[in-house]
Amino acid sequence: MTVAPHDLARRLADKAEAVCKRYLGAGRRQGNYWQVGDARNTPGRSMFVRLKDTVKGPAGKWTDAATGEHGDLLDVIRESLGLIDFADVAEEARQFLSHQHPDPEPQPKQHGRTRASSGSAEAGRRLVAMCQPISGTLVEAYLRGRGITALHGCANLRFHPRCYYRPDEHGPTETWPAMVGVVTDVSDTITGAHRTWLAPDGSGKAPIDIQRKAMGDLLGHAVRFGLSGEVLAAGEGIESVLSAREVMPGMSAVAALSAAHLAAIQFHDALRRLYVVRDNDRAGDGARNTLIERANAVGIEAIALSPVLGDFNEDLRIFGRDALMAHIRVQLAPQDVARFMFLAA
């Protein structure tokens, strides 16, 4: 009996992470999503595949923030293998599913509570609860080493002195100090966490293969700096966003943690003008275009802030604070220059 494409896609979605590991091996899991460059398995971070059913949509659906393409896991198989005929795609999917083992039985509760999945929002909340403020810690040293000194409004950055690190699900567990970004929704509910593992002296990132990992529900959410208002700066990386905020310290900002997540950030009700703190690459272009289109559609003015080099932290470190201020100043709306830039000491 022939299996309908919808049913085949649903069966693949039930094994979404296994599908991604097989056909999108150039990517990696980030929280509840698999991130990769595109459906052809190019290395990168602009495409994300939902690994679990959530209120935002079903497992197996994917979007490429750089191109606007989207689809399901049948499309992933077609694109990654370069197949043309759907019969060949369906046959490959059936072969893949026939070699998959049933999911293991759920583990029993331990001591009256269920162990949180390592990638879940609950695991992210537990990690945050074990952290401490960054003042006087290696996180502060790390950020200052990258030229970032304006650390007001950074309560959503935390420090963990011995944060677990495992390069993959089969590798040994290590511990490294970490900067932990608290991911929240627009109502400030914690939905996840983002870890940046650091060198033991805070001089840079830890000498490990994967220096950053996210956990929990990230799509639409972000690490937030300052109180929400009518003007907001939104970018990808924590360091890049804080670098832009270094020269406009009065402006609230959010770090969405990737181009794909930046394109999908939620807008709070009071927002009237959005600055897109873009990275200077193809994925950054796609995120900028998507976010500006979304903002304009709901009546929010959107303005792109573009770095000279790869991102604003690179600009800050190479050119210095005064040059970065001059570069960003001409990109701001005139009324925001005095309002946000001249609050610095």
C-alpha positions as CSV (number, residue, x, y, z in Angstrom):
1,M,0.0,0.0,0.0
2,T,1.3,3.4,-0.9
3,V,1.9,5.8,2.0
4,A,0.6,9.3,1.5
5,P,3.3,12.1,1.5
6,H,1.6,13.7,4.6
7,D,1.8,10.4,6.6
8,L,5.4,9.9,5.5
9,A,6.3,13.4,6.6
10,R,4.6,12.8,9.9
11,R,6.5,9.6,10.5
12,L,9.8,11.4,9.8
13,A,8.8,14.2,12.1
14,D,8.5,11.7,14.9
15,K,12.2,10.9,14.3
16,A,13.1,14.5,13.5
17,E,16.5,14.6,15.3
18,A,17.5,11.2,13.8
19,V,16.6,12.6,10.4
20,C,18.7,15.7,11.0
21,K,21.7,13.7,12.2
22,R,21.5,11.5,9.0
23,Y,20.8,14.1,6.3
24,L,21.9,17.4,7.9
25,G,25.1,16.2,9.7
26,A,26.9,19.5,9.1
27,G,24.6,21.1,11.7
28,R,24.0,20.5,15.4
29,R,21.2,20.6,17.9
30,Q,20.5,24.0,19.6
31,G,17.8,23.6,22.3
32,N,14.6,22.3,20.6
33,Y,15.9,23.0,17.1
34,W,18.5,21.6,14.7
35,Q,20.6,24.4,13.1
36,V,22.5,24.1,9.8
37,G,23.3,26.3,6.8
38,D,20.6,25.1,4.5
39,A,18.6,22.1,3.4
40,R,21.5,21.0,1.2
41,N,23.5,20.4,4.4
42,T,25.8,23.4,4.1
43,P,27.6,24.3,7.3
44,G,26.0,27.4,9.0
45,R,23.3,28.5,11.3
46,S,20.6,30.2,9.2
47,M,18.2,27.2,8.8
48,F,16.4,25.7,11.8
49,V,14.4,22.5,12.0
50,R,11.9,22.1,14.9
51,L,12.6,18.8,16.7
52,K,9.5,18.7,18.8
53,D,5.8,19.6,18.6
54,T,5.3,23.0,20.3
55,V,2.6,25.7,20.3
56,K,4.6,27.4,17.5
57,G,4.2,24.4,15.2
58,P,4.8,20.7,14.6
59,A,8.1,18.9,14.7
60,G,9.9,18.4,11.4
61,K,9.0,21.8,9.9
62,W,12.0,24.0,9.0
63,T,12.7,27.6,7.9
64,D,15.8,29.1,6.3
65,A,16.1,32.7,7.6
66,A,18.6,33.6,4.9
67,T,16.4,32.7,2.0
68,G,12.8,32.5,3.4
69,E,12.6,28.9,2.2
70,H,10.6,26.5,4.4
71,G,9.3,22.9,4.2
72,D,9.3,19.5,5.9
73,L,11.7,16.6,6.3
74,L,10.8,15.1,2.9
75,D,12.2,18.3,1.4
76,V,15.3,17.9,3.6
77,I,15.9,14.4,2.1
78,R,15.3,15.7,-1.4
79,E,17.6,18.6,-1.1
80,S,20.4,17.0,0.9
81,L,20.6,14.0,-1.5
82,G,19.9,16.0,-4.7
83,L,16.9,13.9,-5.6
84,I,14.4,15.0,-8.3
85,D,11.6,12.4,-8.5
86,F,9.3,12.2,-5.5
87,A,9.3,8.4,-5.8
88,D,13.0,8.4,-5.0
89,V,12.5,10.7,-2.1
90,A,9.7,8.5,-0.7
91,E,11.8,5.4,-1.1
92,E,14.7,6.9,0.7
93,A,12.4,8.0,3.5
94,R,10.9,4.5,3.8
95,Q,14.4,2.9,3.9
96,F,15.4,5.3,6.6
97,L,12.3,4.6,8.7
98,S,12.7,0.9,8.3
99,H,16.1,1.0,10.0
100,Q,15.0,3.1,12.9
101,H,14.6,1.4,16.3
102,P,11.5,2.1,18.4
103,D,11.9,4.9,21.0
104,P,13.0,3.6,24.4
105,E,10.4,3.4,27.1
106,P,10.1,6.5,29.3
107,Q,12.3,6.4,32.4
108,P,10.6,6.0,35.7
109,K,10.4,9.0,38.1
110,Q,13.2,9.3,40.5
111,H,12.6,10.5,44.1
112,G,9.2,11.8,43.2
113,R,10.2,14.0,40.3
114,T,10.9,13.5,36.6
115,R,14.4,14.3,35.4
116,A,14.3,17.2,33.0
117,S,15.5,16.6,29.4
118,S,18.9,18.1,28.9
119,G,17.6,20.4,26.1
120,S,14.3,21.4,27.8
121,A,13.1,24.8,29.0
122,E,12.9,23.2,32.5
123,A,16.5,22.2,32.3
124,G,17.3,25.8,31.3
125,R,15.5,27.2,34.3
126,R,17.3,24.8,36.6
127,L,20.6,25.9,35.2
128,V,19.8,29.5,35.7
129,A,18.8,28.9,39.3
130,M,22.3,27.5,39.9
131,C,24.1,30.5,38.5
132,Q,25.3,33.8,40.1
133,P,25.4,37.5,39.0
134,I,28.4,38.3,36.8
135,S,29.8,41.2,38.9
136,G,33.4,40.3,39.8
137,T,33.4,37.0,37.9
138,L,35.1,35.5,34.9
139,V,32.1,36.7,32.8
140,E,32.9,40.3,33.6
141,A,36.6,39.7,32.8
142,Y,35.7,38.0,29.5
143,L,33.4,40.8,28.4
144,R,35.9,43.5,29.3
145,G,38.5,41.6,27.4
146,R,36.3,42.1,24.3
147,G,36.0,45.8,25.0
148,I,32.5,45.6,26.6
149,T,32.3,47.7,29.8
150,A,28.7,49.0,29.8
151,L,27.2,46.1,31.9
152,H,24.2,47.9,33.4
153,G,20.9,46.1,32.9
154,C,22.7,42.7,32.4
155,A,20.8,40.7,35.0
156,N,20.0,38.2,32.3
157,L,23.7,37.3,32.1
158,R,24.8,34.9,34.8
159,F,28.0,33.0,35.7
160,H,28.4,29.3,36.4
161,P,31.8,28.3,37.7
162,R,31.6,24.6,36.7
163,C,29.0,24.2,33.9
164,Y,28.7,20.8,32.3
165,Y,30.0,20.4,28.8
166,R,29.6,17.4,26.5
167,P,30.5,17.7,22.8
168,D,27.9,15.2,21.8
169,E,25.5,12.7,23.5
170,H,28.1,10.0,23.6
171,G,31.1,12.0,24.6
172,P,32.6,12.4,28.2
173,T,31.3,15.1,30.4
174,E,33.6,18.0,31.3
175,T,33.2,21.1,33.4
176,W,34.2,24.7,32.4
177,P,33.2,28.1,33.7
178,A,30.4,29.6,31.6
179,M,28.6,32.7,30.7
180,V,24.9,31.8,30.9
181,G,22.4,34.0,29.0
182,V,18.8,33.8,30.4
183,V,16.4,33.4,27.5
184,T,12.9,34.9,28.2
185,D,9.7,35.7,26.3
186,V,8.2,39.2,26.2
187,S,6.6,38.7,29.6
188,D,10.0,37.8,31.1
189,T,9.2,34.2,31.6
190,I,12.3,32.0,31.3
191,T,12.1,29.7,28.3
192,G,15.7,28.6,28.0
193,A,19.4,29.3,28.5
194,H,22.4,29.9,26.4
195,R,25.9,28.8,27.5
196,T,29.3,30.2,26.4
197,W,32.0,28.2,27.9
198,L,35.0,30.3,29.0
199,A,38.8,29.8,29.6
200,P,39.6,29.2,33.3
201,D,41.1,32.8,33.5
202,G,38.3,34.5,31.6
203,S,40.7,35.5,28.8
204,G,38.5,34.1,26.1
205,K,36.3,31.2,25.2
206,A,37.2,27.7,26.4
207,P,39.5,25.6,24.1
208,I,36.7,23.2,23.1
209,D,35.1,22.3,19.8
210,I,31.6,23.6,20.5
211,Q,32.0,26.8,22.6
212,R,28.3,27.7,22.7
213,K,25.1,25.7,23.2
214,A,21.5,26.7,23.8
215,M,18.8,24.8,25.6
216,G,15.0,25.2,25.8
217,D,12.5,27.1,23.7
218,L,14.4,29.9,21.8
219,L,12.3,30.7,18.8
220,G,10.8,34.1,19.2
221,H,12.6,34.7,22.5
222,A,15.9,36.3,23.5
223,V,18.4,37.4,26.1
224,R,17.1,40.8,27.2
225,F,19.1,43.8,28.4
226,G,17.3,46.7,30.0
227,L,13.5,47.4,30.3
228,S,11.2,47.0,27.3
229,G,10.1,50.4,25.8
230,E,9.1,51.9,22.5
231,V,12.7,51.6,21.0
232,L,14.6,48.4,20.9
233,A,17.9,47.1,19.4
234,A,17.8,43.4,18.4
235,G,20.7,41.3,17.2
236,E,22.2,37.8,17.1
237,G,25.1,37.3,19.4
238,I,25.4,38.5,23.0
239,E,28.8,40.1,22.4
240,S,27.7,41.9,19.3
241,V,24.5,43.3,20.9
242,L,26.4,44.5,24.0
243,S,29.0,46.1,21.8
244,A,26.4,48.2,20.0
245,R,24.9,49.0,23.4
246,E,28.3,50.2,24.6
247,V,27.8,53.4,22.5
248,M,24.1,53.7,23.0
249,P,23.7,52.6,26.7
250,G,20.3,54.1,27.2
251,M,18.7,51.7,24.6
252,S,17.1,48.4,25.6
253,A,18.5,45.5,23.6
254,V,17.9,41.8,23.0
255,A,20.2,39.0,21.7
256,A,18.3,36.4,19.8
257,L,21.4,34.1,19.6
258,S,21.3,33.2,15.9
259,A,20.1,34.7,12.6
260,A,17.2,32.3,12.4
261,H,16.0,33.3,15.9
262,L,16.5,37.0,15.2
263,A,14.2,36.8,12.2
264,A,11.5,35.3,14.5
265,I,11.7,37.5,17.6
266,Q,8.4,38.5,19.3
267,F,7.5,42.2,19.5
268,H,6.2,43.6,22.7
269,D,3.1,45.8,22.6
270,A,4.9,49.1,23.3
271,L,7.5,48.8,20.6
272,R,7.4,51.5,17.9
273,R,10.9,51.5,16.5
274,L,13.2,48.5,16.1
275,Y,17.0,48.7,15.3
276,V,18.2,45.5,13.7
277,V,21.8,44.9,14.9
278,R,22.8,42.7,11.9
279,D,25.8,40.5,11.4
280,N,27.6,41.2,8.1
281,D,27.0,37.8,6.3
282,R,24.4,36.1,4.2
283,A,22.4,34.8,7.2
284,G,22.5,38.3,8.7
285,D,21.1,39.8,5.5
286,G,18.3,37.3,5.5
287,A,17.4,37.9,9.2
288,R,17.5,41.7,8.6
289,N,15.1,41.5,5.6
290,T,12.7,39.1,7.3
291,L,12.6,41.1,10.6
292,I,12.1,44.5,8.8
293,E,9.3,43.0,6.8
294,R,7.6,41.6,9.9
295,A,8.0,44.8,11.8
296,N,6.7,47.0,9.0
297,A,3.7,44.7,8.6
298,V,2.5,45.6,12.2
299,G,3.4,49.3,12.1
300,I,6.8,49.2,13.7
301,E,9.5,51.3,12.1
302,A,12.6,49.1,11.5
303,I,16.1,50.4,10.8
304,A,19.2,48.2,10.1
305,L,22.4,48.9,11.9
306,S,25.3,47.5,9.9
307,P,28.9,46.9,11.1
308,V,32.0,47.6,9.0
309,L,33.5,44.2,9.7
310,G,31.8,40.9,10.6
311,D,29.9,42.1,13.6
312,F,29.8,45.0,16.1
313,N,32.1,43.4,18.6
314,E,34.8,43.0,15.9
315,D,34.3,46.7,15.0
316,L,34.6,47.6,18.7
317,R,37.8,45.6,19.2
318,I,39.5,46.7,16.0
319,F,38.5,50.3,15.7
320,G,37.7,51.3,19.3
321,R,34.7,52.9,21.0
322,D,34.9,56.4,19.5
323,A,35.0,55.1,15.9
324,L,32.1,52.7,16.7
325,M,30.0,55.6,18.1
326,A,30.6,57.6,15.0
327,H,29.7,54.7,12.7
328,I,26.4,53.9,14.5
329,R,25.5,57.6,15.1
330,V,24.8,58.2,11.4
331,Q,22.6,55.1,11.2
332,L,20.3,56.1,14.0
333,A,17.1,58.2,13.7
334,P,18.1,61.8,14.6
335,Q,15.9,61.9,17.7
336,D,17.6,58.8,19.1
337,V,21.1,60.2,18.9
338,A,20.8,62.5,21.9
339,R,18.3,60.3,23.6
340,F,20.5,57.1,23.7
341,M,24.1,57.9,22.7
342,F,25.0,60.7,25.0
343,L,24.0,59.0,28.2
344,A,27.5,57.5,28.4
345,A,29.9,58.8,31.0
